[in-house]
Amino acid sequence: MKEMTKKTHRGLHFMIITFVLLIIDVFIFVKTVQTLETPILTNVVLFIFSIILFIVICIMFSGFFTLQPNEAAVLILFGEYKGTVKDDGWHFVNPFNTVKKISLRSRTFESEKIKVNDYMGNPIEIATIIIWKVENTAKAFFDVDNYDYYVRTQTESALRHLAGLYPYDSGEDENIITLRGSVDEVSAALKKELQEKLEKAGVLVTETRLSHLAYSPEIAAAMLQRQQAAAIIAARKKIVEGAVGMVDMALKKLSDQNVIELDEERKAAMVSNLLVVLCGERGTQPVINTGTLYS
C-alpha cells in the first residue's frame, strides 16, 4: 500500500476556537435556563441548540492529538485509510478519524541463538543483531498483521538460510567466504536478504551484525582439535620453508667464501643437522665427534 501524507490543522488554533464556542454555549445555556419559566419558543430552541453545541464541542476534543519527533499517526476514517501525519507538534483532524500512532525511531532486535547446519553440514549456533525502523507506515499497518512480530520471524528465517550458504571456517581453502572469517560480507548478505523480506512490511533495515557464532557443543571439542591441528600444520610448514631457506643460504655462503669444501655426502649431513636444529621443538644437544664422517 502506498503511503499518503496527510495535512492537518494546528491544534492551538482549533483549541482557541473550541474554548470560544464553549464560552458562548455556556452563556446561551445560562440565559435560556433563567428564562425557561416563560414558555417562549425562542428560549426552547436556544436551550436545545446549546445542548447540541455542547455535544459538538465534546466531539471536537477527540480530534486533538500530539506527535513527538520521529513519531507518526495513521488516520483511518470509517475503515478507509486517509493518510499519515509525520510532523511533530499539536494537531487537529476530523474527530471521527481513528488515530493510530507508530514510532519511526530506530529499533534494535537481537535474535535468539538458533542451531543450524552450515554449508558443510556442521551443526553451529548463530545469532544476529539488526537495527531497523518503520519507513512506510501504510505497509506496516495494513500489509502485515503485526509488523514487529513479522520482523522477528523473518529475521530467524533469513538467518537460517544464510547459515546454510557459507561454511563456518575456510579449512584449507583460504579464498572462500566463511561465517567466521568474512564478517562484513556475511553481514551485507544478511542485510540484503532481510531487506527483501521486510520490504512488504514497510521496514528499512539499517544495519545487521552477527552477535554469536560457535560450533554446537556436541562437536565443539572435535572441531577445536581440528583447528589446532590445522594451525600446527600451517606453523610447521612456515618453519620448514624458513629452515630450508636458511640451509640453502648457509651452504651458498660457505661455498662463496671458500670456508670449506664439501662433497655431496658432507652436504647431506650438514643439511640434516641444520634442519634438526632449526625445525626441532626443543633445544638441541651438541654431540662431539672425535672421529671423521667416514669412520
Number of C-alpha atoms within 10 A of each C-alpha: 15 10 17 15 13 15 14 14 13 14 18 14 12 18 16 11 13 17 12 12 16 18 12 14 21 16 12 17 19 12 14 20 13 10 13 14 9 9 9 11 10 10 20 16 11 17 21 13 15 21 15 13 17 18 11 15 17 14 13 18 14 16 18 19 15 15 18 12 12 13 16 22 22 23 23 16 14 10 9 10 17 17 19 24 21 22 19 14 13 16 21 21 21 15 16 14 18 20 20 12 18 18 18 18 12 13 13 12 15 16 19 15 16 16 16 20 21 23 17 12 11 15 20 22 18 23 20 21 18 23 16 21 16 24 18 20 27 21 19 24 17 14 14 15 11 12 20 14 11 17 20 15 13 16 26 18 13 18 21 18 16 19 23 17 16 20 21 25 19 16 12 9 8 10 7 13 18 21 25 15 15 15 14 13 13 22 20 14 15 23 22 14 17 23 21 12 17 20 16 16 26 24 25 19 22 13 14 23 18 20 14 14 16 16 21 18 11 10 12 14 12 12 14 12 11 13 14 12 12 14 12 12 12 12 12 13 12 11 16 14 12 14 19 16 11 15 18 12 12 15 15 12 12 13 13 10 8 9 9 10 9 13 8 8 11 13 13 12 12 16 18 12 13 17 17 15 16 18 16 11 8 9 10 11 7 7 6 6 7 7 7 6 9 6 5
